[in-house]
């Protein structure tokens, strides 16, 4: 009887452990999706970044800091990465929205148990001022999300620089 009780307790513990791991993985995908939506959705194409002062530009970039580890945020902010969607929307005089966000867990490099590596893809839809679809661009990228003492944070983000290509066409 005692062995049965111990076996039952171990089984329940393992189930809790597995479900906790899956819920962190699910939460990491939710954080990734939330960042992508906030970052790439541009509802106002009339914002001209060249007319913004330095403080306004820093404020615009800082709204994404909660999603990232300190190092990755600094690296991306130094490259003006967080300004690119707004620059593209302004240059094309289009709004930008997202469709078909997909995350696929990258099983190749899961050596750290506190990290979640993903390949992701989505479609950017550019809409002109009359509400007509002007363009669609498929974006593929990679994202690593770490479980830090401050919670889940994006530690590596890469999207192939497709929007930069659009900006400088």
C-alpha angles and dihedrals in degrees: 000000000000091000090052091052092049091048091050092049092049091049093050091047092052091049091052091048093050093046091048091053092049092048091053089049090049090048091051090055090048090052091049092050092046091053093048092051095047093043102045102033106094114178098173117055092176095077106110110202091195089065093051119097122234094263092053091050091050091048090051091053095042093062087075096049094093090066096054143063110251094252096049092045091052092047092051095041091052088058091049086240094149092058097055101088091051091047092051093047091050094046094048093037088229137124117235128219134172131239135177101016109189131179123195119187112238105223096185100086111027096134092129111066091206095059132080117199119200140179108212137187136185141159123246114212117203115204125190126224091269092057096254121137106252101178145345124214126188113216126196124188150142133253133184118199120196129201100231131174086262092054131260112345135174107250099175130025128178129165105170092257092264092149090052088056089053091048094055100040 
